[in-house]
Amino acid sequence: MAERKLDQVAADARLVHTTSLEVDESALTGESLPVGKHTEQLTATTPPAERGTMIFAGTALPPV
């Protein structure tokens, strides 16, 4: 099995510009597939788990 190096996200951050970014959030959610991120405006009532405009500390960015 080939090993890939992933970059860890050091701190929570809000995305202001991105194109086709996917983040491995398995450390937080247990999901096995990467989650797509975007910069579309959200409502104030959007739960943290559904905030596609945020990346969270401890998650991983795939290599470029």
Secondary structure, DSSP 4 states (H G I P E B T S, - for coil): ------EEP-S-EE-SS-SS-EEB-HHHH--SS-EE-------TT--GGG-TTEE-TT-EEPP-
